[in-house]
């Protein structure tokens, strides 16, 4: 009797272990490789309770959709400072690169950012600086200005002939399935070989509660193209054009806000300044060449007139 009871208990325990394993297989964080999930309420992906460690803190996240960019930047920044993960080269394309942002409870950026310094600035909803840096005591940011247009530039790896409509269909499928962005925010794709441009638009009046933010899509897609994907390893990044993997590189994310930014010309990056210097030098060189050419032409015309006059005098004499 005792033996049969132990067998029944063992069978029940084994059954529970199998159920737990089955639930764990369904319960994973699709949108971050470092997310930890556990089954709740009967298991299944919809009932997973997921957390993401950001520094020493554990933050509850919804792994059925993209994790907000502010939380991801904070995690990467703190991970870099602690030496747990190296920052990829050119991780961000914006004014200041990677910084440790202040986030609201829902993961959105706070309008004012200071990064632990005595200088503060205002950011847009993508976390990109849109004002000059000022003293922490005086800098005020009355609102978080929305980025309504995200332009994703990328360069194709091959030169095979491809139909623009097929590329657009593939990228639209990628954005709406992998990043779960509602189709209405995907505007179009433009191609100017070898460059491809994906236009995402989402103004403050169109965005519904719970919708994925286009700034988050841009952040995830940039990471995917650079080979530093944030997604679960089972969720591979591919752009399938007519069933063939269409590879791209060199992503550049551009942000356009609902209100004009307040950055001044003195904050131009070194690259932009270098371009301006080259253009100015070229213009000056062109002017110098034009002046020298005209001077030479003038001297030639004067000499020619002098010779003509001397010939005329000889004929008259």
C-alpha positions as CSV (number, residue, x, y, z in Angstrom):
1,X,0.0,0.0,0.0
2,X,2.8,2.3,0.9
3,X,4.7,1.5,-2.3
4,X,1.6,2.1,-4.5
5,X,1.1,5.5,-2.8
6,X,4.7,6.5,-3.4
7,X,4.3,5.4,-7.1
8,X,1.2,7.6,-7.4
9,X,3.0,10.5,-5.8
10,X,5.9,10.0,-8.1
11,X,3.7,9.9,-11.1
12,X,1.9,13.1,-10.0
13,X,5.2,14.8,-9.5
14,X,6.5,13.8,-12.9
15,X,3.2,15.0,-14.5
16,X,3.7,18.4,-12.8
17,X,7.3,18.6,-14.0
18,X,6.2,17.9,-17.5
19,X,3.4,20.5,-17.4
20,X,5.8,23.0,-16.0
21,X,8.4,22.3,-18.8
22,X,5.7,22.6,-21.4
23,X,4.6,25.9,-20.0
24,X,8.2,27.2,-19.8
25,X,8.7,26.4,-23.5
26,X,5.7,28.6,-24.4
27,X,6.7,31.2,-21.9
28,X,9.7,33.1,-23.2
29,X,10.6,36.7,-23.9
30,X,10.5,37.1,-27.7
31,X,11.5,40.8,-27.7
32,X,14.7,40.6,-25.6
33,X,17.3,37.9,-25.3
34,X,17.9,38.8,-21.6
35,X,14.2,38.8,-20.6
36,X,13.1,36.2,-18.0
37,X,9.6,34.8,-18.0
38,X,7.6,32.4,-15.9
39,X,4.2,30.9,-16.5
40,X,1.2,32.2,-14.6
41,X,-2.5,31.5,-14.8
42,X,-2.3,28.3,-16.7
43,X,0.7,29.0,-18.8
44,X,0.9,30.0,-22.5
45,X,2.6,33.1,-24.0
46,X,-0.3,35.3,-23.2
47,X,0.0,34.5,-19.5
48,X,3.7,34.9,-19.1
49,X,5.1,37.2,-16.4
50,X,8.3,38.7,-17.7
51,X,11.1,40.8,-16.2
52,X,14.2,42.5,-17.5
53,X,17.2,43.4,-15.3
54,X,18.2,47.0,-15.8
55,X,21.3,47.5,-13.8
56,X,20.6,46.0,-10.4
57,X,16.8,46.6,-10.7
58,X,14.3,44.1,-12.1
59,X,11.6,45.8,-14.4
60,X,8.3,44.1,-15.4
61,X,8.0,44.1,-19.2
62,X,5.5,42.9,-21.8
63,X,7.5,40.5,-24.0
64,X,4.7,40.2,-26.5
65,X,5.7,43.6,-28.0
66,X,8.7,45.8,-28.3
67,X,10.3,47.0,-25.0
68,X,10.4,50.8,-24.9
69,X,13.6,52.4,-26.2
70,X,14.2,54.4,-23.0
71,X,14.4,51.1,-20.9
72,X,16.7,49.5,-23.5
73,X,19.1,52.5,-23.6
74,X,19.2,52.6,-19.8
75,X,20.0,48.8,-19.7
76,X,22.7,49.2,-22.3
77,X,24.2,52.2,-20.6
78,X,24.3,50.6,-17.1
79,X,25.6,47.4,-18.6
80,X,28.4,49.3,-20.3
81,X,29.4,51.1,-17.1
82,X,29.4,47.9,-15.1
83,X,31.5,46.2,-17.7
84,X,28.9,43.5,-18.3
85,X,28.5,44.3,-22.0
86,X,30.6,46.3,-24.4
87,X,28.9,49.1,-26.4
88,X,28.7,48.2,-30.1
89,X,30.5,50.8,-32.3
90,X,28.0,53.5,-33.6
91,X,25.3,52.1,-31.4
92,X,23.1,55.2,-31.9
93,X,22.9,57.8,-34.6
94,X,21.8,61.0,-32.8
95,X,23.3,64.1,-31.1
96,X,24.9,62.4,-28.1
97,X,25.1,58.7,-28.7
98,X,24.4,56.4,-25.7
99,X,23.4,57.9,-22.4
100,X,21.6,56.8,-19.2
101,X,18.1,58.3,-19.7
102,X,15.4,59.0,-17.1
103,X,12.3,57.1,-18.0
104,X,8.6,57.4,-17.0
105,X,6.9,54.4,-15.4
106,X,5.6,53.2,-18.7
107,X,9.0,53.3,-20.3
108,X,8.7,56.6,-22.3
109,X,11.4,59.2,-22.0
110,X,11.1,62.1,-19.6
111,X,11.1,65.4,-21.4
112,X,14.2,66.6,-19.5
113,X,17.4,64.6,-19.4
114,X,20.6,65.3,-17.4
115,X,22.5,62.0,-17.4
116,X,23.7,62.6,-13.8
117,X,25.4,65.9,-14.8
118,X,24.8,69.5,-13.9
119,X,23.8,70.2,-17.6
120,X,20.3,69.3,-18.8
121,X,18.5,69.3,-22.2
122,X,15.1,68.4,-23.7
123,X,14.5,65.3,-25.8
124,X,11.8,64.1,-28.2
125,X,9.8,61.0,-27.8
126,X,12.7,59.0,-29.4
127,X,15.1,60.3,-26.7
128,X,17.1,62.4,-29.1
129,X,18.3,65.8,-27.9
130,X,16.4,68.7,-29.5
131,X,17.7,71.7,-27.5
132,X,21.0,73.1,-26.2
133,X,22.4,71.9,-22.9
134,X,21.9,74.3,-20.1
135,X,22.4,74.5,-16.3
136,X,20.3,72.0,-14.3
137,X,18.8,74.8,-12.2
138,X,17.5,76.8,-15.2
139,X,16.7,74.2,-17.9
140,X,13.0,73.5,-18.1
141,X,11.1,71.2,-20.6
142,X,7.4,71.8,-20.6
143,X,6.5,68.8,-22.8
144,X,7.8,65.7,-24.5
145,X,7.7,66.6,-28.2
146,X,6.6,63.8,-30.4
147,X,8.7,62.3,-33.2
148,X,6.0,61.7,-35.8
149,X,8.3,60.6,-38.7
150,X,11.1,58.0,-38.5
151,X,13.1,57.6,-41.7
152,X,15.2,54.4,-41.8
153,X,18.0,54.5,-44.3
154,X,19.9,51.3,-45.2
155,X,22.3,50.1,-48.0
156,X,21.7,46.9,-49.9
157,X,24.6,44.4,-49.9
158,X,24.1,43.0,-53.5
159,X,23.5,44.5,-56.9
160,X,21.0,42.0,-58.2
161,X,18.0,43.5,-60.0
162,X,15.0,43.6,-57.7
163,X,11.5,45.1,-58.0
164,X,10.8,48.0,-55.7
165,X,7.3,46.7,-55.0
166,X,8.7,43.3,-53.9
167,X,11.2,45.0,-51.5
168,X,8.4,47.2,-50.1
169,X,6.2,44.2,-49.5
170,X,9.0,42.4,-47.7
171,X,9.9,45.3,-45.5
172,X,6.2,46.0,-44.7
173,X,5.8,42.4,-43.7
174,X,8.9,42.6,-41.5
175,X,7.8,45.8,-39.7
176,X,4.2,44.5,-39.1
177,X,5.1,41.0,-38.0
178,X,8.5,41.1,-36.4
179,X,8.1,44.5,-34.7
180,X,4.3,44.3,-34.5
181,X,3.8,47.9,-35.8
182,X,0.2,48.4,-37.1
183,X,0.1,48.6,-40.8
184,X,-1.3,52.2,-40.9
185,X,2.0,53.6,-39.6
186,X,4.0,52.1,-42.5
187,X,3.9,54.7,-45.2
188,X,6.2,53.5,-48.0
189,X,9.6,52.4,-49.2
190,X,11.8,54.4,-51.6
191,X,14.9,53.1,-53.4
192,X,17.8,55.0,-54.9
193,X,20.3,52.2,-55.5
194,X,22.1,51.2,-53.4
195,X,20.1,53.0,-50.7
196,X,16.7,52.0,-49.4
197,X,14.5,54.3,-47.3
198,X,11.6,53.1,-45.0
199,X,9.2,55.8,-44.0
200,X,7.2,55.3,-40.7
201,X,4.7,58.0,-39.7
202,X,2.8,58.2,-36.4
203,X,1.6,61.5,-35.1
204,X,0.2,62.1,-31.6
205,X,-3.4,62.1,-32.7
206,X,-3.1,58.8,-34.7
207,X,-1.3,56.7,-32.1
208,X,-3.6,54.6,-30.1
209,X,-2.9,53.4,-26.6
210,X,-0.9,50.2,-26.6
211,X,0.4,50.7,-30.2
212,X,4.1,50.1,-30.8
213,X,6.0,53.3,-31.1
214,X,7.9,54.0,-34.4
215,X,11.0,55.1,-32.4
216,X,11.1,51.7,-30.8
217,X,10.9,50.1,-34.3
218,X,13.8,52.2,-35.5
219,X,15.9,51.2,-32.5
220,X,15.2,47.5,-32.8
221,X,15.7,47.5,-36.6
222,X,19.0,49.4,-36.3
223,X,20.2,46.7,-33.9
224,X,19.0,43.9,-36.2
225,X,20.8,45.3,-39.3
226,X,24.0,45.8,-37.3
227,X,24.0,42.2,-36.2
228,X,23.4,43.1,-32.6
229,X,19.8,41.9,-32.3
230,X,17.8,42.4,-29.1
231,X,15.3,39.7,-30.0
232,X,15.2,36.1,-28.6
233,X,17.8,34.0,-30.5
234,X,15.0,31.8,-31.9
235,X,13.6,34.9,-33.7
236,X,16.0,35.4,-36.5
237,X,16.2,38.7,-38.5
238,X,15.5,38.2,-42.2
239,X,14.2,40.4,-45.0
240,X,12.7,37.9,-47.4
241,X,12.2,39.1,-51.0
242,X,10.4,36.5,-53.1
243,X,11.7,33.8,-50.6
244,X,15.3,35.0,-50.8
245,X,17.2,36.6,-47.9
246,X,17.7,40.3,-48.9
247,X,20.7,41.6,-46.9
248,X,21.3,45.2,-46.0
249,X,23.9,47.2,-44.0
250,X,24.9,50.7,-42.7
251,X,21.6,51.7,-41.1
252,X,21.0,55.4,-40.3
253,X,17.9,56.4,-38.3
254,X,16.6,60.0,-38.8
255,X,13.9,61.6,-36.6
256,X,11.5,64.4,-37.6
257,X,9.5,66.0,-34.8
258,X,6.1,67.6,-34.7
259,X,7.8,70.9,-33.6
260,X,11.1,72.4,-34.9
261,X,14.1,71.6,-32.8
262,X,16.0,74.3,-31.0
263,X,19.6,73.3,-31.7
264,X,22.0,76.1,-32.9
265,X,24.5,76.0,-35.7
266,X,27.4,76.1,-33.3
267,X,26.4,72.5,-32.3
268,X,27.1,71.2,-35.8
269,X,29.0,67.9,-35.8
270,X,32.6,67.7,-37.0
271,X,31.5,65.9,-40.1
272,X,29.0,68.6,-41.1
273,X,31.6,71.3,-40.4
274,X,34.1,69.5,-42.6
275,X,31.7,69.3,-45.5
276,X,30.9,73.0,-45.2
277,X,34.7,73.8,-45.1
278,X,35.3,71.7,-48.3
279,X,32.4,73.5,-50.1
280,X,33.7,76.9,-49.1
281,X,37.2,76.1,-50.2
282,X,35.9,74.8,-53.5
283,X,33.9,78.0,-54.1
284,X,36.9,80.2,-53.2
285,X,39.2,78.2,-55.5
286,X,36.7,78.6,-58.3
287,X,36.5,82.3,-57.8
288,X,40.4,82.6,-57.9
289,X,40.6,80.5,-61.1
290,X,37.9,82.7,-62.7
291,X,39.8,85.9,-61.7
292,X,43.1,84.6,-63.1
293,X,41.5,83.4,-66.3
294,X,39.9,86.8,-66.9
295,X,43.1,88.6,-66.2
296,X,45.0,86.4,-68.6
297,X,42.2,87.0,-71.2
298,X,42.4,90.8,-70.7
299,X,46.2,90.8,-71.2
300,X,45.9,88.7,-74.3
301,X,43.2,91.0,-75.7
302,X,45.3,94.1,-75.0
303,X,48.4,92.6,-76.7
304,X,46.3,91.6,-79.7
305,X,44.9,95.1,-80.1
306,X,48.5,96.6,-79.8
307,X,49.6,94.3,-82.6
308,X,46.6,95.2,-84.8
309,X,47.4,98.9,-84.3
310,X,51.0,98.5,-85.3
311,X,50.0,96.6,-88.4
312,X,47.6,99.3,-89.4
313,X,50.3,102.0,-89.1
314,X,52.6,100.0,-91.3
315,X,49.9,99.7,-94.0
316,X,49.1,103.4,-93.8
317,X,52.8,104.3,-94.2
